[in-house]
């Protein structure tokens, strides 16, 4: 499916009715999603307070946020797109793509 979709994207026909007819839209429950996020945040804060580790929780959050944000920024700068499906993927893929492109360009000039 992904190979066929990539071919259709390249051809500019990925939104054709015949292609899209085979998929069923999934409705999202935004309220339920928001409630899960709020409850998860409150649970993490409660655990941090219970074990007197609220400061460590804040540091962990800050470090993770900075890491993901910096990898995303590096990826956007090198590849001008976001490929984030797992944390750090944008930065890693962009660095590898940049390296492969530089290697290919070097091979052409040799």
C-alpha positions, -999 to +999 in steps of 0.1 A: +000+000+000+028+024+009+046+018-024+015+024-044+006+055-024+041+068-029+037+063-067+004+081-067+019+109-046+047+113-071+022+113-100-001+138-082-031+115-081-031+103-045-065+119-038-083+102-066-117+088-058-108+052-069-077+052-046-095+068-016-126+046-019-107+016-004-101+034+029-125+041+057-121+074+075-116+071+113-134+097+133-114+112+162-128+118+196-110+150+205-126+154+239-115+119+250-080+126+237-078+158+257-091+141+288-065+114+285-037+140+282-049+160+312-053+129+334-019+116+324-003+150+332-021+151+366-010+116+373+026+123+366+025+154+388+008+134+416+035+108+414+062+134+414+047+150+445+042+117+462+078+106+458+091+142+463+105+142+428+086+170+411+119+188+403+133+157+387+101+153+367+104+189+355+141+183+345+132+151+326+104+169+308+127+198+299+155+175+286+130+155+265+114+186+252+148+202+243+160+169+227+129+164+205+127+202+196+164+203+187+162+171+165+131+185+148+149+218+142+180+201+128+158+179+106+138+209+093+170+229+086+187+200+067+157+185+049+131+213+051+104+189+062+092+170+093+093+132+094+084+128+130+066+096+137+089+086+166+109+110+187+142+121+172+133+106+138+133+140+119+168+148+130+182+113+125+166+109+090+177+144+079+213+138+090+214+105+072+198+120+041+222+149+041+252+125+045+240+103+017+234+133-006+268+147+002+283+112-005+265+110-038+276+145-048+312+136-039+309+104-060+296+124-090+325+149-088+352+122-086 
